[in-house]
Amino acid sequence: MSIWEFTAGLRALAGPVYFEARGGYFTGVDSWGYVPAVGIVFWKLDIQANYSFVGDKEWAGVRVAYYF
């Protein structure tokens, strides 16, 4: 199953650590959901852990991104 996430939210910075809350629509499960997340930024590397609550489904995720 493919799920596309269309979300928007807020981010609060606390030094290199940030806390994020997003909400939006998720295709594949055709439902609205909420995604709390916490991450840390090292120079241009962003590491984030998140947990999605979408309809009656839940899943965890990890994002590692390099910004250039």
mmCIF file of the N, C-alpha and C atoms, coordinates in Angstrom:
data_MODEL
# 
_entry.id   MODEL 
# 
loop_
_atom_site.group_PDB 
_atom_site.id 
_atom_site.type_symbol 
_atom_site.label_atom_id 
_atom_site.label_alt_id 
_atom_site.label_comp_id 
_atom_site.label_asym_id 
_atom_site.label_entity_id 
_atom_site.label_seq_id 
_atom_site.pdbx_PDB_ins_code 
_atom_site.Cartn_x 
_atom_site.Cartn_y 
_atom_site.Cartn_z 
_atom_site.occupancy 
_atom_site.B_iso_or_equiv 
_atom_site.pdbx_formal_charge 
_atom_site.auth_seq_id 
_atom_site.auth_comp_id 
_atom_site.auth_asym_id 
_atom_site.auth_atom_id 
_atom_site.pdbx_PDB_model_num 
ATOM 1   N N  . MET A 1 1  ? 0.846  -1.173 0.000  1.00 0.00 ? 1  MET A N  1 
ATOM 2   C CA . MET A 1 1  ? 0.000  0.000  0.000  1.00 0.00 ? 1  MET A CA 1 
ATOM 3   C C  . MET A 1 1  ? 0.894  1.238  0.000  1.00 0.00 ? 1  MET A C  1 
ATOM 4   N N  . SER A 1 2  ? 0.612  2.166  -0.859 1.00 0.00 ? 2  SER A N  1 
ATOM 5   C CA . SER A 1 2  ? 1.319  3.447  -0.890 1.00 0.00 ? 2  SER A CA 1 
ATOM 6   C C  . SER A 1 2  ? 0.500  4.496  -0.158 1.00 0.00 ? 2  SER A C  1 
ATOM 7   N N  . ILE A 1 3  ? 1.174  5.254  0.691  1.00 0.00 ? 3  ILE A N  1 
ATOM 8   C CA . ILE A 1 3  ? 0.517  6.330  1.430  1.00 0.00 ? 3  ILE A CA 1 
ATOM 9   C C  . ILE A 1 3  ? 1.272  7.622  1.170  1.00 0.00 ? 3  ILE A C  1 
ATOM 10  N N  . TRP A 1 4  ? 0.572  8.604  0.661  1.00 0.00 ? 4  TRP A N  1 
ATOM 11  C CA . TRP A 1 4  ? 1.127  9.944  0.484  1.00 0.00 ? 4  TRP A CA 1 
ATOM 12  C C  . TRP A 1 4  ? 0.608  10.814 1.613  1.00 0.00 ? 4  TRP A C  1 
ATOM 13  N N  . GLU A 1 5  ? 1.495  11.619 2.169  1.00 0.00 ? 5  GLU A N  1 
ATOM 14  C CA . GLU A 1 5  ? 1.158  12.469 3.315  1.00 0.00 ? 5  GLU A CA 1 
ATOM 15  C C  . GLU A 1 5  ? 1.122  13.926 2.877  1.00 0.00 ? 5  GLU A C  1 
ATOM 16  N N  . PHE A 1 6  ? 0.013  14.594 3.123  1.00 0.00 ? 6  PHE A N  1 
ATOM 17  C CA . PHE A 1 6  ? -0.120 16.030 2.859  1.00 0.00 ? 6  PHE A CA 1 
ATOM 18  C C  . PHE A 1 6  ? -0.383 16.703 4.199  1.00 0.00 ? 6  PHE A C  1 
ATOM 19  N N  . THR A 1 7  ? 0.688  17.208 4.824  1.00 0.00 ? 7  THR A N  1 
ATOM 20  C CA . THR A 1 7  ? 0.573  17.738 6.184  1.00 0.00 ? 7  THR A CA 1 
ATOM 21  C C  . THR A 1 7  ? 1.201  19.120 6.301  1.00 0.00 ? 7  THR A C  1 
ATOM 22  N N  . ALA A 1 8  ? 0.837  19.790 7.361  1.00 0.00 ? 8  ALA A N  1 
ATOM 23  C CA . ALA A 1 8  ? 1.429  21.081 7.730  1.00 0.00 ? 8  ALA A CA 1 
ATOM 24  C C  . ALA A 1 8  ? 1.428  21.140 9.249  1.00 0.00 ? 8  ALA A C  1 
ATOM 25  N N  . GLY A 1 9  ? 2.322  21.952 9.808  1.00 0.00 ? 9  GLY A N  1 
ATOM 26  C CA . GLY A 1 9  ? 2.357  22.018 11.262 1.00 0.00 ? 9  GLY A CA 1 
ATOM 27  C C  . GLY A 1 9  ? 3.303  23.063 11.797 1.00 0.00 ? 9  GLY A C  1 
ATOM 28  N N  . LEU A 1 10 ? 3.656  22.869 13.052 1.00 0.00 ? 10 LEU A N  1 
ATOM 29  C CA . LEU A 1 10 ? 4.515  23.805 13.771 1.00 0.00 ? 10 LEU A CA 1 
ATOM 30  C C  . LEU A 1 10 ? 5.769  23.102 14.262 1.00 0.00 ? 10 LEU A C  1 
ATOM 31  N N  . ARG A 1 11 ? 6.857  23.876 14.374 1.00 0.00 ? 11 ARG A N  1 
ATOM 32  C CA . ARG A 1 11 ? 8.121  23.360 14.901 1.00 0.00 ? 11 ARG A CA 1 
ATOM 33  C C  . ARG A 1 11 ? 8.628  24.311 15.972 1.00 0.00 ? 11 ARG A C  1 
ATOM 34  N N  . ALA A 1 12 ? 9.022  23.749 17.116 1.00 0.00 ? 12 ALA A N  1 
ATOM 35  C CA . ALA A 1 12 ? 9.601  24.532 18.207 1.00 0.00 ? 12 ALA A CA 1 
ATOM 36  C C  . ALA A 1 12 ? 11.062 24.125 18.365 1.00 0.00 ? 12 ALA A C  1 
ATOM 37  N N  . LEU A 1 13 ? 11.958 25.092 18.294 1.00 0.00 ? 13 LEU A N  1 
ATOM 38  C CA . LEU A 1 13 ? 13.390 24.825 18.399 1.00 0.00 ? 13 LEU A CA 1 
ATOM 39  C C  . LEU A 1 13 ? 13.872 24.987 19.831 1.00 0.00 ? 13 LEU A C  1 
ATOM 40  N N  . ALA A 1 14 ? 14.750 24.085 20.254 1.00 0.00 ? 14 ALA A N  1 
ATOM 41  C CA . ALA A 1 14 ? 15.401 24.159 21.560 1.00 0.00 ? 14 ALA A CA 1 
ATOM 42  C C  . ALA A 1 14 ? 16.875 23.830 21.337 1.00 0.00 ? 14 ALA A C  1 
ATOM 43  N N  . GLY A 1 15 ? 17.621 24.780 20.768 1.00 0.00 ? 15 GLY A N  1 
ATOM 44  C CA . GLY A 1 15 ? 19.010 24.513 20.379 1.00 0.00 ? 15 GLY A CA 1 
ATOM 45  C C  . GLY A 1 15 ? 19.016 23.632 19.144 1.00 0.00 ? 15 GLY A C  1 
ATOM 46  N N  . PRO A 1 16 ? 19.842 22.571 19.138 1.00 0.00 ? 16 PRO A N  1 
ATOM 47  C CA . PRO A 1 16 ? 19.871 21.680 17.968 1.00 0.00 ? 16 PRO A CA 1 
ATOM 48  C C  . PRO A 1 16 ? 18.687 20.704 17.934 1.00 0.00 ? 16 PRO A C  1 
ATOM 49  N N  . VAL A 1 17 ? 17.932 20.618 19.033 1.00 0.00 ? 17 VAL A N  1 
ATOM 50  C CA . VAL A 1 17 ? 16.781 19.714 19.116 1.00 0.00 ? 17 VAL A CA 1 
ATOM 51  C C  . VAL A 1 17 ? 15.513 20.482 18.753 1.00 0.00 ? 17 VAL A C  1 
ATOM 52  N N  . TYR A 1 18 ? 14.588 19.818 18.073 1.00 0.00 ? 18 TYR A N  1 
ATOM 53  C CA . TYR A 1 18 ? 13.306 20.451 17.771 1.00 0.00 ? 18 TYR A CA 1 
ATOM 54  C C  . TYR A 1 18 ? 12.162 19.479 18.031 1.00 0.00 ? 18 TYR A C  1 
ATOM 55  N N  . PHE A 1 19 ? 11.007 20.048 18.299 1.00 0.00 ? 19 PHE A N  1 
ATOM 56  C CA . PHE A 1 19 ? 9.773  19.298 18.499 1.00 0.00 ? 19 PHE A CA 1 
ATOM 57  C C  . PHE A 1 19 ? 8.792  19.772 17.439 1.00 0.00 ? 19 PHE A C  1 
ATOM 58  N N  . GLU A 1 20 ? 8.080  18.835 16.852 1.00 0.00 ? 20 GLU A N  1 
ATOM 59  C CA . GLU A 1 20 ? 7.227  19.164 15.719 1.00 0.00 ? 20 GLU A CA 1 
ATOM 60  C C  . GLU A 1 20 ? 5.859  18.506 15.893 1.00 0.00 ? 20 GLU A C  1 
ATOM 61  N N  . ALA A 1 21 ? 4.827  19.181 15.426 1.00 0.00 ? 21 ALA A N  1 
ATOM 62  C CA . ALA A 1 21 ? 3.469  18.624 15.400 1.00 0.00 ? 21 ALA A CA 1 
ATOM 63  C C  . ALA A 1 21 ? 2.866  18.956 14.040 1.00 0.00 ? 21 ALA A C  1 
ATOM 64  N N  . ARG A 1 22 ? 2.472  17.906 13.306 1.00 0.00 ? 22 ARG A N  1 
ATOM 65  C CA . ARG A 1 22 ? 1.876  18.091 11.984 1.00 0.00 ? 22 ARG A CA 1 
ATOM 66  C C  . ARG A 1 22 ? 0.514  17.418 11.950 1.00 0.00 ? 22 ARG A C  1 
ATOM 67  N N  . GLY A 1 23 ? -0.349 17.942 11.142 1.00 0.00 ? 23 GLY A N  1 
ATOM 68  C CA . GLY A 1 23 ? -1.648 17.333 10.908 1.00 0.00 ? 23 GLY A CA 1 
ATOM 69  C C  . GLY A 1 23 ? -1.967 17.427 9.435  1.00 0.00 ? 23 GLY A C  1 
ATOM 70  N N  . GLY A 1 24 ? -2.753 16.482 8.928  1.00 0.00 ? 24 GLY A N  1 
ATOM 71  C CA . GLY A 1 24 ? -3.097 16.544 7.520  1.00 0.00 ? 24 GLY A CA 1 
ATOM 72  C C  . GLY A 1 24 ? -3.793 15.295 7.027  1.00 0.00 ? 24 GLY A C  1 
ATOM 73  N N  . TYR A 1 25 ? -3.821 15.162 5.714  1.00 0.00 ? 25 TYR A N  1 
ATOM 74  C CA . TYR A 1 25 ? -4.536 14.079 5.045  1.00 0.00 ? 25 TYR A CA 1 
ATOM 75  C C  . TYR A 1 25 ? -3.554 13.034 4.535  1.00 0.00 ? 25 TYR A C  1 
ATOM 76  N N  . PHE A 1 26 ? -3.936 11.758 4.656  1.00 0.00 ? 26 PHE A N  1 
ATOM 77  C CA . PHE A 1 26 ? -3.100 10.649 4.221  1.00 0.00 ? 26 PHE A CA 1 
ATOM 78  C C  . PHE A 1 26 ? -3.862 9.819  3.198  1.00 0.00 ? 26 PHE A C  1 
ATOM 79  N N  . THR A 1 27 ? -3.312 9.715  1.982  1.00 0.00 ? 27 THR A N  1 
ATOM 80  C CA . THR A 1 27 ? -3.939 8.879  0.959  1.00 0.00 ? 27 THR A CA 1 
ATOM 81  C C  . THR A 1 27 ? -3.652 7.420  1.309  1.00 0.00 ? 27 THR A C  1 
ATOM 82  N N  . GLY A 1 28 ? -4.259 6.504  0.629  1.00 0.00 ? 28 GLY A N  1 
ATOM 83  C CA . GLY A 1 28 ? -4.046 5.086  0.916  1.00 0.00 ? 28 GLY A CA 1 
ATOM 84  C C  . GLY A 1 28 ? -4.929 4.603  2.051  1.00 0.00 ? 28 GLY A C  1 
ATOM 85  N N  . VAL A 1 29 ? -5.002 5.378  3.127  1.00 0.00 ? 29 VAL A N  1 
ATOM 86  C CA . VAL A 1 29 ? -5.927 5.074  4.225  1.00 0.00 ? 29 VAL A CA 1 
ATOM 87  C C  . VAL A 1 29 ? -7.106 6.041  4.201  1.00 0.00 ? 29 VAL A C  1 
ATOM 88  N N  . ASP A 1 30 ? -7.048 7.020  3.295  1.00 0.00 ? 30 ASP A N  1 
ATOM 89  C CA . ASP A 1 30 ? -8.115 8.016  3.104  1.00 0.00 ? 30 ASP A CA 1 
ATOM 90  C C  . ASP A 1 30 ? -8.629 8.579  4.426  1.00 0.00 ? 30 ASP A C  1 
ATOM 91  N N  . SER A 1 31 ? -7.716 9.152  5.194  1.00 0.00 ? 31 SER A N  1 
ATOM 92  C CA . SER A 1 31 ? -8.097 9.657  6.508  1.00 0.00 ? 31 SER A CA 1 
ATOM 93  C C  . SER A 1 31 ? -7.206 10.826 6.913  1.00 0.00 ? 31 SER A C  1 
ATOM 94  N N  . TRP A 1 32 ? -7.696 11.611 7.868  1.00 0.00 ? 32 TRP A N  1 
ATOM 95  C CA . TRP A 1 32 ? -6.926 12.704 8.452  1.00 0.00 ? 32 TRP A CA 1 
ATOM 96  C C  . TRP A 1 32 ? -6.137 12.158 9.622  1.00 0.00 ? 32 TRP A C  1 
ATOM 97  N N  . GLY A 1 33 ? -4.979 12.780 9.907  1.00 0.00 ? 33 GLY A N  1 
ATOM 98  C CA . GLY A 1 33 ? -4.158 12.278 10.991 1.00 0.00 ? 33 GLY A CA 1 
ATOM 99  C C  . GLY A 1 33 ? -3.304 13.339 11.650 1.00 0.00 ? 33 GLY A C  1 
ATOM 100 N N  . TYR A 1 34 ? -2.575 12.903 12.677 1.00 0.00 ? 34 TYR A N  1 
ATOM 101 C CA . TYR A 1 34 ? -1.721 13.755 13.496 1.00 0.00 ? 34 TYR A CA 1 
ATOM 102 C C  . TYR A 1 34 ? -0.362 13.081 13.629 1.00 0.00 ? 34 TYR A C  1 
ATOM 103 N N  . VAL A 1 35 ? 0.730  13.864 13.510 1.00 0.00 ? 35 VAL A N  1 
ATOM 104 C CA . VAL A 1 35 ? 2.080  13.322 13.564 1.00 0.00 ? 35 VAL A CA 1 
ATOM 105 C C  . VAL A 1 35 ? 2.947  14.152 14.513 1.00 0.00 ? 35 VAL A C  1 
ATOM 106 N N  . PRO A 1 36 ? 3.162  13.692 15.751 1.00 0.00 ? 36 PRO A N  1 
ATOM 107 C CA . PRO A 1 36 ? 4.145  14.346 16.609 1.00 0.00 ? 36 PRO A CA 1 
ATOM 108 C C  . PRO A 1 36 ? 5.541  13.826 16.253 1.00 0.00 ? 36 PRO A C  1 
ATOM 109 N N  . ALA A 1 37 ? 6.556  14.678 16.398 1.00 0.00 ? 37 ALA A N  1 
ATOM 110 C CA . ALA A 1 37 ? 7.912  14.280 16.033 1.00 0.00 ? 37 ALA A CA 1 
ATOM 111 C C  . ALA A 1 37 ? 8.932  15.013 16.896 1.00 0.00 ? 37 ALA A C  1 
ATOM 112 N N  . VAL A 1 38 ? 10.113 14.416 16.993 1.00 0.00 ? 38 VAL A N  1 
ATOM 113 C CA . VAL A 1 38 ? 11.254 15.051 17.654 1.00 0.00 ? 38 VAL A CA 1 
ATOM 114 C C  . VAL A 1 38 ? 12.467 14.802 16.759 1.00 0.00 ? 38 VAL A C  1 
ATOM 115 N N  . GLY A 1 39 ? 13.340 15.792 16.673 1.00 0.00 ? 39 GLY A N  1 
ATOM 116 C CA . GLY A 1 39 ? 14.503 15.655 15.809 1.00 0.00 ? 39 GLY A CA 1 
ATOM 117 C C  . GLY A 1 39 ? 15.686 16.441 16.328 1.00 0.00 ? 39 GLY A C  1 
ATOM 118 N N  . ILE A 1 40 ? 16.807 16.227 15.675 1.00 0.00 ? 40 ILE A N  1 
ATOM 119 C CA . ILE A 1 40 ? 18.036 16.937 16.016 1.00 0.00 ? 40 ILE A CA 1 
ATOM 120 C C  . ILE A 1 40 ? 18.756 17.285 14.714 1.00 0.00 ? 40 ILE A C  1 
ATOM 121 N N  . VAL A 1 41 ? 19.381 18.446 14.706 1.00 0.00 ? 41 VAL A N  1 
ATOM 122 C CA . VAL A 1 41 ? 20.085 18.920 13.514 1.00 0.00 ? 41 VAL A CA 1 
ATOM 123 C C  . VAL A 1 41 ? 21.571 19.033 13.821 1.00 0.00 ? 41 VAL A C  1 
ATOM 124 N N  . PHE A 1 42 ? 22.399 18.371 13.009 1.00 0.00 ? 42 PHE A N  1 
ATOM 125 C CA . PHE A 1 42 ? 23.851 18.482 13.063 1.00 0.00 ? 42 PHE A CA 1 
ATOM 126 C C  . PHE A 1 42 ? 24.312 19.088 11.749 1.00 0.00 ? 42 PHE A C  1 
ATOM 127 N N  . TRP A 1 43 ? 24.699 20.343 11.759 1.00 0.00 ? 43 TRP A N  1 
ATOM 128 C CA . TRP A 1 43 ? 25.153 21.059 10.573 1.00 0.00 ? 43 TRP A CA 1 
ATOM 129 C C  . TRP A 1 43 ? 24.096 20.958 9.485  1.00 0.00 ? 43 TRP A C  1 
ATOM 130 N N  . LYS A 1 44 ? 24.268 20.135 8.456  1.00 0.00 ? 44 LYS A N  1 
ATOM 131 C CA . LYS A 1 44 ? 23.268 19.990 7.388  1.00 0.00 ? 44 LYS A CA 1 
ATOM 132 C C  . LYS A 1 44 ? 22.536 18.650 7.456  1.00 0.00 ? 44 LYS A C  1 
ATOM 133 N N  . LEU A 1 45 ? 22.737 17.896 8.528  1.00 0.00 ? 45 LEU A N  1 
ATOM 134 C CA . LEU A 1 45 ? 22.103 16.594 8.698  1.00 0.00 ? 45 LEU A CA 1 
ATOM 135 C C  . LEU A 1 45 ? 20.951 16.712 9.692  1.00 0.00 ? 45 LEU A C  1 
ATOM 136 N N  . ASP A 1 46 ? 19.788 16.244 9.298  1.00 0.00 ? 46 ASP A N  1 
ATOM 137 C CA . ASP A 1 46 ? 18.576 16.297 10.121 1.00 0.00 ? 46 ASP A CA 1 
ATOM 138 C C  . ASP A 1 46 ? 18.119 14.866 10.390 1.00 0.00 ? 46 ASP A C  1 
ATOM 139 N N  . ILE A 1 47 ? 18.013 14.497 11.664 1.00 0.00 ? 47 ILE A N  1 
ATOM 140 C CA . ILE A 1 47 ? 17.551 13.167 12.054 1.00 0.00 ? 47 ILE A CA 1 
ATOM 141 C C  . ILE A 1 47 ? 16.270 13.342 12.856 1.00 0.00 ? 47 ILE A C  1 
ATOM 142 N N  . GLN A 1 48 ? 15.211 12.652 12.439 1.00 0.00 ? 48 GLN A N  1 
ATOM 143 C CA . GLN A 1 48 ? 13.903 12.826 13.080 1.00 0.00 ? 48 GLN A CA 1 
ATOM 144 C C  . GLN A 1 48 ? 13.252 11.476 13.353 1.00 0.00 ? 48 GLN A C  1 
ATOM 145 N N  . ALA A 1 49 ? 12.561 11.376 14.490 1.00 0.00 ? 49 ALA A N  1 
ATOM 146 C CA . ALA A 1 49 ? 11.711 10.228 14.808 1.00 0.00 ? 49 ALA A CA 1 
ATOM 147 C C  . ALA A 1 49 ? 10.283 10.752 14.917 1.00 0.00 ? 49 ALA A C  1 
ATOM 148 N N  . ASN A 1 50 ? 9.340  10.026 14.324 1.00 0.00 ? 50 ASN A N  1 
ATOM 149 C CA . ASN A 1 50 ? 7.945  10.471 14.373 1.00 0.00 ? 50 ASN A CA 1 
ATOM 150 C C  . ASN A 1 50 ? 7.009  9.286  14.560 1.00 0.00 ? 50 ASN A C  1 
ATOM 151 N N  . TYR A 1 51 ? 5.793  9.591  14.971 1.00 0.00 ? 51 TYR A N  1 
ATOM 152 C CA . TYR A 1 51 ? 4.773  8.568  15.177 1.00 0.00 ? 51 TYR A CA 1 
ATOM 153 C C  . TYR A 1 51 ? 3.473  9.097  14.594 1.00 0.00 ? 51 TYR A C  1 
ATOM 154 N N  . SER A 1 52 ? 2.854  8.335  13.722 1.00 0.00 ? 52 SER A N  1 
ATOM 155 C CA . SER A 1 52 ? 1.648  8.786  13.023 1.00 0.00 ? 52 SER A CA 1 
ATOM 156 C C  . SER A 1 52 ? 0.395  8.126  13.591 1.00 0.00 ? 52 SER A C  1 
ATOM 157 N N  . PHE A 1 53 ? -0.610 8.952  13.853 1.00 0.00 ? 53 PHE A N  1 
ATOM 158 C CA . PHE A 1 53 ? -1.941 8.497  14.257 1.00 0.00 ? 53 PHE A CA 1 
ATOM 159 C C  . PHE A 1 53 ? -2.891 8.887  13.133 1.00 0.00 ? 53 PHE A C  1 
ATOM 160 N N  . VAL A 1 54 ? -3.332 7.909  12.345 1.00 0.00 ? 54 VAL A N  1 
ATOM 161 C CA . VAL A 1 54 ? -4.166 8.195  11.178 1.00 0.00 ? 54 VAL A CA 1 
ATOM 162 C C  . VAL A 1 54 ? -5.370 7.260  11.190 1.00 0.00 ? 54 VAL A C  1 
ATOM 163 N N  . GLY A 1 55 ? -6.546 7.832  11.416 1.00 0.00 ? 55 GLY A N  1 
ATOM 164 C CA . GLY A 1 55 ? -7.748 7.004  11.496 1.00 0.00 ? 55 GLY A CA 1 
ATOM 165 C C  . GLY A 1 55 ? -7.578 5.955  12.582 1.00 0.00 ? 55 GLY A C  1 
ATOM 166 N N  . ASP A 1 56 ? -7.747 4.684  12.227 1.00 0.00 ? 56 ASP A N  1 
ATOM 167 C CA . ASP A 1 56 ? -7.538 3.601  13.191 1.00 0.00 ? 56 ASP A CA 1 
ATOM 168 C C  . ASP A 1 56 ? -6.169 2.946  13.016 1.00 0.00 ? 56 ASP A C  1 
ATOM 169 N N  . LYS A 1 57 ? -5.270 3.573  12.268 1.00 0.00 ? 57 LYS A N  1 
ATOM 170 C CA . LYS A 1 57 ? -3.919 3.063  12.019 1.00 0.00 ? 57 LYS A CA 1 
ATOM 171 C C  . LYS A 1 57 ? -2.892 3.891  12.789 1.00 0.00 ? 57 LYS A C  1 
ATOM 172 N N  . GLU A 1 58 ? -1.760 3.255  13.128 1.00 0.00 ? 58 GLU A N  1 
ATOM 173 C CA . GLU A 1 58 ? -0.636 3.935  13.772 1.00 0.00 ? 58 GLU A CA 1 
ATOM 174 C C  . GLU A 1 58 ? 0.655  3.333  13.236 1.00 0.00 ? 58 GLU A C  1 
ATOM 175 N N  . TRP A 1 59 ? 1.681  4.170  13.051 1.00 0.00 ? 59 TRP A N  1 
ATOM 176 C CA . TRP A 1 59 ? 2.987  3.672  12.657 1.00 0.00 ? 59 TRP A CA 1 
ATOM 177 C C  . TRP A 1 59 ? 4.063  4.663  13.058 1.00 0.00 ? 59 TRP A C  1 
ATOM 178 N N  . ALA A 1 60 ? 5.275  4.143  13.191 1.00 0.00 ? 60 ALA A N  1 
ATOM 179 C CA . ALA A 1 60 ? 6.432  4.962  13.561 1.00 0.00 ? 60 ALA A CA 1 
ATOM 180 C C  . ALA A 1 60 ? 7.306  5.151  12.333 1.00 0.00 ? 60 ALA A C  1 
ATOM 181 N N  . GLY A 1 61 ? 8.071  6.231  12.331 1.00 0.00 ? 61 GLY A N  1 
ATOM 182 C CA . GLY A 1 61 ? 8.955  6.498  11.208 1.00 0.00 ? 61 GLY A CA 1 
ATOM 183 C C  . GLY A 1 61 ? 10.230 7.188  11.655 1.00 0.00 ? 61 GLY A C  1 
ATOM 184 N N  . VAL A 1 62 ? 11.241 7.076  10.823 1.00 0.00 ? 62 VAL A N  1 
ATOM 185 C CA . VAL A 1 62 ? 12.525 7.746  11.037 1.00 0.00 ? 62 VAL A CA 1 
ATOM 186 C C  . VAL A 1 62 ? 12.886 8.448  9.745  1.00 0.00 ? 62 VAL A C  1 
ATOM 187 N N  . ARG A 1 63 ? 13.358 9.680  9.860  1.00 0.00 ? 63 ARG A N  1 
ATOM 188 C CA . ARG A 1 63 ? 13.794 10.430 8.678  1.00 0.00 ? 63 ARG A CA 1 
ATOM 189 C C  . ARG A 1 63 ? 15.229 10.872 8.897  1.00 0.00 ? 63 ARG A C  1 
ATOM 190 N N  . VAL A 1 64 ? 16.046 10.639 7.902  1.00 0.00 ? 64 VAL A N  1 
ATOM 191 C CA . VAL A 1 64 ? 17.413 11.160 7.887  1.00 0.00 ? 64 VAL A CA 1 
ATOM 192 C C  . VAL A 1 64 ? 17.539 11.956 6.601  1.00 0.00 ? 64 VAL A C  1 
ATOM 193 N N  . ALA A 1 65 ? 17.863 13.239 6.731  1.00 0.00 ? 65 ALA A N  1 
ATOM 194 C CA . ALA A 1 65 ? 17.933 14.113 5.556  1.00 0.00 ? 65 ALA A CA 1 
ATOM 195 C C  . ALA A 1 65 ? 19.225 14.917 5.585  1.00 0.00 ? 65 ALA A C  1 
ATOM 196 N N  . TYR A 1 66 ? 19.804 15.116 4.418  1.00 0.00 ? 66 TYR A N  1 
ATOM 197 C CA . TYR A 1 66 ? 20.978 15.970 4.259  1.00 0.00 ? 66 TYR A CA 1 
ATOM 198 C C  . TYR A 1 66 ? 20.563 17.154 3.397  1.00 0.00 ? 66 TYR A C  1 
ATOM 199 N N  . TYR A 1 67 ? 20.733 18.346 3.932  1.00 0.00 ? 67 TYR A N  1 
ATOM 200 C CA . TYR A 1 67 ? 20.367 19.559 3.205  1.00 0.00 ? 67 TYR A CA 1 
ATOM 201 C C  . TYR A 1 67 ? 21.606 20.169 2.574  1.00 0.00 ? 67 TYR A C  1 
ATOM 202 N N  . PHE A 1 68 ? 21.521 20.506 1.287  1.00 0.00 ? 68 PHE A N  1 
ATOM 203 C CA . PHE A 1 68 ? 22.659 21.144 0.606  1.00 0.00 ? 68 PHE A CA 1 
ATOM 204 C C  . PHE A 1 68 ? 22.216 22.372 -0.127 1.00 0.00 ? 68 PHE A C  1 
# 
